[in-house]
Amino acid sequence: MTPSLKVKHTATRLGAPLAIIDQLPGDGAELTPAQLRQLAAALNAVADESELLSDTTRRRIPVRREYPLEA
């Protein structure tokens, strides 16, 4: 099973894009350079989709997505 980031795309009270990420490595996370690159790539994908969704929806209903952490 490939690890992934679970994300809910929604908006702030003012309508700006907001991503809520579950299971993000927290305090004391030990990551290799390769794992850091995987995380960075997934976070960039989250940011891109968050902006895209803000242009196409009014965020009345949050959108949930999973972003795989791949090499």
Number of C-alpha atoms within 10 A of each C-alpha: 4 7 10 18 19 17 21 18 22 23 20 10 8 6 12 12 20 18 21 13 16 12 9 13 11 7 6 6 8 10 11 9 9 11 14 13 15 17 22 13 17 19 18 12 13 23 16 11 16 21 15 12 17 17 11 8 12 13 18 9 10 15 14 13 15 15 17 17 18 14 9
